[in-house]
Amino acid sequence: MKITAFGRCWTIRWQWALVSLAASALLASLSMWQFQRATEKTQTLARIAAWQAQGAVGLTRLAHLVQAGVGAGEGAVDGLQVDFEARWLAPAVWLIDNRIVDGRAGYDVLIAVADRSDPRAAGLAVLLNLGWIEAPAARDVLPLPAIPTQLRVQGIFRTDVGGLLLGTNLEDRGSWPMRIQQVDVDALSPLVPVALVRGLVHQQQGSPFHIHYRPVVLPAERHRAYALQWALLALAVIVVALAAGQCKERPHEQP
C-alpha cells in the first residue's frame, strides 16, 4: 500500500507499521512513567521539607498524626521528622536482607522501640531502621548486632515501607535475630508486645550502625532526563520507520 502526501510517497507494510507503532508506544509510556516518577520525587522532597519546618514529633504525636491521616491516605504523614528518647523492646531484632552498600552485601538492622520519656505513649511502639551491618561470608550465619537498650530516635518516618516480595518474608528459626525480605508491619506486629504505629522510622544520626538511607536516591532531574531520552527514542522509531518506507522515486506531478 502506498500513501502520497506533501509531494512524497511512502510504502506501507502493515506488519512493520504495527511493530513500529508498538515500539514507539512502549517508549512513550516509559517516558511518561519517568515523568511521573520525577513528579513523585519532587512531591516527596517538598513534603519532607514541610514537615522539617514544623519540627520533630514524639511517639505519641506520631501515632496521633498517623491515625488522623488514615482518612486522607497514608501519604499524608509521610516524611514526618521524629525525635524522642527510646527504649528497645528486646530481644526483637530483624535483619532486612539484600542491602548492598559500597558494593558489599549486608543487612539493615530493624528493631521496635517505645518512648521511655512520655507516659502517654504507653502501649505504643514504632519500627526503627538503625542502618546497615555487613553480612558474614556464610549465608546460614547471621550477624549479631549489639543493640543499645536505650537510644535517642532521630529520623524520618516513612509510610511506604513495602515492596515486591518473592517467596517467604520472615525466616523464623526460633531465635533472634530473624531475617526478613521486607518490612511488613502487620506480619511483625504479633512479635511485639504493644501496638505498632503503621510505618517505619529511618534513623538519621546517632546509630551504632552505618546510616545509608536517603529519602530520594535518584533526583527528579535524573528522571526527567531519562524521560526525555525515552521520548526521543520513541520519536526516532517513527522517523526511521517513515524513512524506511519512503518511495525511492517521487510521485509524478499531476498535470
C-alpha positions, 0 to 999 in steps of 0.5 A, spaced: 500 500 500 502 506 498 500 513 501 502 520 497 502 526 501 506 533 501 509 531 494 512 524 497 510 517 497 511 512 502 510 504 502 506 501 507 507 494 510 502 493 515 506 488 519 512 493 520 507 499 521 504 495 527 511 493 530 513 500 529 507 503 532 508 498 538 515 500 539 514 507 539 508 506 544 512 502 549 517 508 549 512 513 550 509 510 556 516 509 559 517 516 558 511 518 561 512 513 567 519 517 568 515 523 568 511 521 573 516 518 577 520 525 577 513 528 579 513 523 585 520 525 587 519 532 587 512 531 591 516 527 596 522 532 597 517 538 598 513 534 603 519 532 607 521 539 607 514 541 610 514 537 615 522 539 617 519 546 618 514 544 623 519 540 627 520 533 630 514 529 633 514 524 639 511 517 639 505 519 641 504 525 636 506 520 631 501 515 632 496 521 633 498 524 626 498 517 623 491 515 625 488 522 623 491 521 616 488 514 615 482 518 612 486 522 607 491 516 605 497 514 608 501 519 604 499 524 608 504 523 614 509 521 610 516 524 611 514 526 618 521 528 622 521 524 629 525 525 635 524 522 642 528 518 647 527 510 646 527 504 649 528 497 645 523 492 646 528 486 646 530 481 644 526 483 637 531 484 632 530 483 624 535 483 619 532 486 612 536 482 607 539 484 600 542 491 602 548 492 598 552 498 600 559 500 597 558 494 593 558 489 599 552 485 601 549 486 608 543 487 612 539 493 615 538 492 622 530 493 624 528 493 631 521 496 635 522 501 640 517 505 645 518 512 648 521 511 655 520 519 656 512 520 655 507 516 659 502 517 654 505 513 649 504 507 653 502 501 649 505 504 643 511 502 639 514 504 632 519 500 627 526 503 627 531 502 621 538 503 625 542 502 618 546 497 615 551 491 618 555 487 613 553 480 612 558 474 614 561 470 608 556 464 610 549 465 608 546 460 614 550 465 619 547 471 621 550 477 624 549 479 631 548 486 632 549 489 639 543 493 640 543 499 645 537 498 650 536 505 650 537 510 644 535 517 642 530 516 635 532 521 630 529 520 623 524 520 618 518 516 618 516 513 612 509 510 610 511 506 604 515 501 607 513 495 602 515 492 596 515 486 591 516 480 595 518 473 592 517 467 596 517 467 604 518 474 608 520 472 615 525 466 616 523 464 623 528 459 626 526 460 633 531 465 635 533 472 634 535 475 630 530 473 624 531 475 617 526 478 613 525 480 605 521 486 607 518 490 612 511 488 613 508 491 619 502 487 620 506 480 619 511 483 625 506 486 629 504 479 633 512 479 635 511 485 639 508 486 645 504 493 644 501 496 638 505 498 632 504 505 629 503 503 621 510 505 618 517 505 619 522 510 622 529 511 618 534 513 623 538 519 621 544 520 626 546 517 632 546 509 630 551 504 632 550 502 625 552 505 618 546 510 616 545 509 608 538 511 607 536 517 603 529 519 602 530 520 594 536 516 591 535 518 584 533 526 583 527 528 579 532 531 574 535 524 573 528 522 571 526 527 567 532 526 563 531 519 562 524 521 560 526 525 555 531 520 552 525 515 552 521 520 548 526 521 543 527 514 542 520 513 541 520 519 536 526 516 532 522 509 531 517 513 527 522 517 523 526 511 521 520 507 520 517 513 515 524 513 512 524 506 511 518 506 507 519 512 503 518 511 495 525 511 492 522 515 486 517 521 487 510 521 485 509 524 478 506 531 478 499 531 476 498 535 470 
